[in-house]
Amino acid sequence: MKDERAWAVLLLALAAFVPVVAPMLDSPATVALATRIAIYAIAASSLNLLLGGGGLVSFGHAAYYGLGGYVVGILYAHYVSGEAFLGVIPGSNDLLVTLPLAILVGGLGALVIGALSLRTSGVQFIMITLAFAQMLFFLFVSLKAYGGDDGLAIRRVAPVFGLNLRDPATLYWISLGLLAAWLFLMDRVSRSRFGRVLAGIRQGERRMAAIGVRTYPYKLVAFVIAGMGAAMAGALMVNQARFVSPDMMHWTKSGELMVMVILGGLGTLVGPALGAAALVTLEYTLSGLTEHWQFILGPILVLVVLFARGGLMGAVRRIAGMRGRAPDALPAGELPAGRVQPGDRAAPDLPLREGAAPHG
């Protein structure tokens, strides 16, 4: 993972030059586009914790992304009306208030949905996560008080530490800083005992259960962390777009996030960010060329997935001459040194239930 951390530092360092380079390019949209990439990178990386970290194919991840966005929208609506939400929570247009609340609501939503959906597996798990997301989608479509299907516009946003969020550079630095913090958290998680248990679950949940590991709590905690990350991204996106709608929760948004993860490199630290950058940039560029840009984008994505083994991150490693394989990119059935191996008589880095027999 050392090379992954090096690539993450390099990526963030390059991103820091965007506000400097943008005026030279005489392209006002560059900073806004980079902000969008940073926000989607957070959302895609949060999904990667489930998909690449624990092998949990959640097709309802956009639910938490949308919940985070609607926390910002609903609190703004009550700020304008002057009425407290549910008669208790006062409205606000301050990012320092709405962002933490969005993260909290996203985590609570993921806790409820995860507690139910994680009792299933395989196709059933995929369909249940999808069903929950679509339920929330139709719920917010029906809430006419908050715009219904038309969505809700955010017209006024309070300054953050005296900085105007209407300045694209301000929101960019906030988004980039939160992306850096999120990548640091994901790196720490992947190298912790918790991360090793998740990797073991992905490689073989029955094997983990055989050595006495209760896998359900680990999966649920991962679900909650991922939901909080997606909600944070949703709140940031609404502050950038100044608009929130039920489309943020639609299953197509979940699919879009999944494409970013797979395109960038499943189970890697930087891959989801690269996938987000590639997809958002391609969409922006191609949509300016033709209204049928999806017909061009589709084949490009197929070619990348077919010929770039390990996604864009795998291609970058090969181009850079890095021959070492990241632990999370190992073929199915292999586990890196230090993780639970079939036939091991002890697993000192994994918690065993009291009275559970070692796998041997």
N, C-alpha and C positions, 0 to 999 in steps of 0.2 A: 504493500500500500504506500510505500515511500514515494514511488514514482507518481502515484495518484495525487498525493499531497503537493508534490512539486508542480504538477500540471495545474492543480487548483490555484496555487499561488500565482503561477504565470498567467492563467486566465483572468484572475481578478486584477492583477497588475496591468494587463493590457486594457481591461475594461475601464480602469481608472483614467485612461487617457482619452476616453470618448468625448467628454465635455471640452477637452482641449483641442481635439482634432476637428470636431464638428464645425466650428466657425470657419476653419480653413477650407473645409469642403463646401462651404456655403449651402449647407443642407440642414434647415431647421428641424426636419423630421428625424434626424439621426439620433438625437438624444432621446426623443420619445420612443423610437423603435428600440433602442438599447434598454430603456426602462421596461418596456414590454417583455423583452427577452429575459431580463433579470427576474421579473415577476413569474413568468412561466417556468423559469429554471427552478425556482423554489417549489412550485406546484409539482413539476415533473420529478424532482428529487424526492419529494415526500411520497409520491406513488412508488418510486424506486425502492424505498424502504420496505414496502410490502411485496412488490413484484420481484425485484432482484434480491432483496434481503431475505425474505421469508417464503418466497414462492407462492404468495397469495395474490391470485389474479382478481383484483377488485375492479369491476366495471361500473362502480358507482362513486368513484372518487370525486367526481365533480360536485357531488352533494355538499361536501365540506367547503369546497371552493366557493360555491354559491351561497352557503350559509354565512361565510365570512363577508362576502359582498353585501348580503342583505342586512347584516348587523349595521354596517355603515349606512346603508340606505334608509333603514327603518329609524335609526337614531336621528338621522338628518331630518326625516319627515316630522318627527316629534319635536325636534329643535325648532323647526319652522312654525309648527302649530302651537308650540308652547305647552302642549299636554304631555305628561309623563307616559311612557310606554307601560301598559298594564297598570297605570296609576301609581307606579313605584319608581321606574327607571327614567330619569330625566333625559330628554333629547340632547344630542351633542353633534357638533360638526368638527370636533377636535380629534385629530388622528391619535394623539396620546391617550385618548379615552376609548375611541372606537376600535383601534387595533388590538389592544389587550382583550377587550370584550369579544371581538371576533375570534381570536385564538381560543378563548375559553369556550365559546359556543361551539366552535368546530370540534374541539376536543370532547365536549359532552355529547354532541351528535354522533361522533365516531364511537364513543363508549357504548351508547345505546344500540346503534346499528351493528357494531362489532360483536357485542355480547350475544346478539341473536344469530347473526350470519356465521360467526366462527364456529358454531355448533354443527355446521355442515361442511362439506368439502367438495372439490371438483366442480362439476357443472352446476350443482345446486348452490354452491357458494357464489359463483359468478352471477347466477340469475337472481339470487336474493339481494346482493349488493346493487344490482341493476334496478331491481324492483323498488328498493328503498329510495334510490336517487330519483326515479321517475315519480314516485309518490310525492316527494318534496317539490319536484318540478311542477306537477299539477296543483299542488297546494298553493304555491305562490302565484300561479296563473289565476287562481280563483280569488286571490286577495286584492280586490279592486281598490281598497284603501291605500295600497302601496303600489298602485299602477297596473296590477294584474299582468296581462300578457304584454302590455305596452312598456312595462318597466318604469323606472323612477329616475328622474334626473337629479344630480347633485350640483347645485348652483354656487354654493358658498362653502368654502373650507377654511377653517381657522389656521393661522400660521403655527408652525412648529418651532419653538424656541426663537420666535421672531422671524423665521424664514417663511417666505411665501410659497405655498405648495403649487401655486399656479405657474411658478417658474419651473420649467421642465428639469433643469439641472438639480433643483432641490429634491424633488421626488426621486430622481435617478440616484443621487447619493444615498438617500434613505433605503431604496430598494437594493442597491449594491451592497450596502453595509449589512442589511438583513440576509442577503444571499450568502455573504461571507460567513456570518454567524451560523447560518443553517448548514453550510457545508462543513464548518468546523464541528458542529454537533453530530452530523452524519458520520464524519470521520471517527469521532470519539465512540459513537455507538457501534460502528463496525468493528472496532478494535477491542471492545469491551466483552466481558463474558456474555452479556445480553446479546450482542451481535453474533458471537460464536454460536450461541444457542439457536438464533434465528437461521444462521447458515446451516446448522445441523438439521433444523426442521425442513428447510428447503431440500436438502439432500435426501432426507428420509425421516419423516416424522415418526414412523413406527420404531425405527432404530433408536431415536431419542427417547421414546416412551419406554423402550426395553431397558434402558439404563436408569430409569426412574425419574426422568425429567417430565414435569407437568407442562405440556406445551401450550395449553390454552391460555394461561396468564401471559406468557411471553407474546403470543400472537395478539392478544387484546391490547397490551401496552403498545406494541408496534402500531396497531390500528389507531390508537388514540394520538400517538405522536405524529403519525402521517396525517391524520385529520386536522391537527392543529397547524401543521405546515401548510396544508392546502387552504385552510381558512385565512391564514396570514396573507397568502398570495391573493386570494379573492378580495380581501379588504384593500390591499395595495392597488389591485387592478381597478376597483371602483373609484378610488381616489385619482387614478390617472385618467380613466375614461369619463369620469363625472357622470356615470350612468350605471344602473344595475337592472338586470332583467332575469326572468326565469331561465333564459337560454344558458346562463352560467351553470345551471344544474343539469342540463340535458345530457343524455347518454353520449351524444356526439362529442361533447366536451371531454368526457371521460376517455373516449376513444382517441381524441387528439392528444391528451396527456400520455396515453399509453404509447402512441406512435413516437412521441418525443423520447420516451425512455428507451424503447427498442432501437430507434434510429441512432441515438447517442451511444448506447452501450449498456445493456442490462447488467445490473449488479455492480456498476462502477461508480466512483465518487463524482467524477466530472462529466461522465457520459450524458446524463439527463440535461445538464446545462448546454452541452454541445448540441444535443438533439433539439432543445428549445431554440437555440440560436439559428440552427439550420432551417427548421420548419418555419419559424416566424419570418426569417429573412426571405426564404423562398416564396412564402405567401405574399409578402409585401411586394417583392420584385415582380412576380408573375402576374399578380392582380393588376399591376400598372400597365401590363402589356396587352392583356386580353381578358374579356369577361369570362372566358372558358378556361381560366388558369388551372382549375382542378384537373383537367384532362392532361395537362403537362406535369403537374405536381405528382400525380399518382404513379406514373411510370418511373419518375426519378426516385421516389421513395422505394419502390420495388427493387430497382437496380442496386440501391445502396444496401438494402437488407440482404439481397442475394449475394453480393460480391464483397461487401465489407464485413468480414467475419469479426464479431465482437462489436459491431456498430462503428460509429465514427471514432470512438476512443480506441478501438482496436486498430483501425486504419492509421490513426495518429501514432500509435506505438510502433507499428511496423515501419512507417516512414521515418520515424526518429531513430530507428535501429534498436528499440528496446525489446530485447528478446524475452525478458522475464515475464511470466504470467502472473496477473493479479489473482489473489485467492478466490475472489468472487467470480472470476472468469473461467475457472476450471471446468472441464467437461463433467457432465452428470455422472455421479457415482464416485467422484474423487473428492477428497477432503484434504486441505493443506495441513502441513505439519503443525502440531499443537492443537488440532481439533480432534473430535472424537473419531477414531478409526474403527472399522469393523474388526472385532477380535480383541480390542483393547480390554485390559482387565481393570483399568481404572481411568477415570476422567476427572482429574483433580481440578480442572478449570470449569467444570459444570456442576450445578447443584444436584445432588441425589436426594430423593425422598427418603425419609427415615424408614429403614427396613427394606429398601429396594436393593435388589441384587445387581451387582455389576454385570454388564453385558460381556459374555466371554464364550 
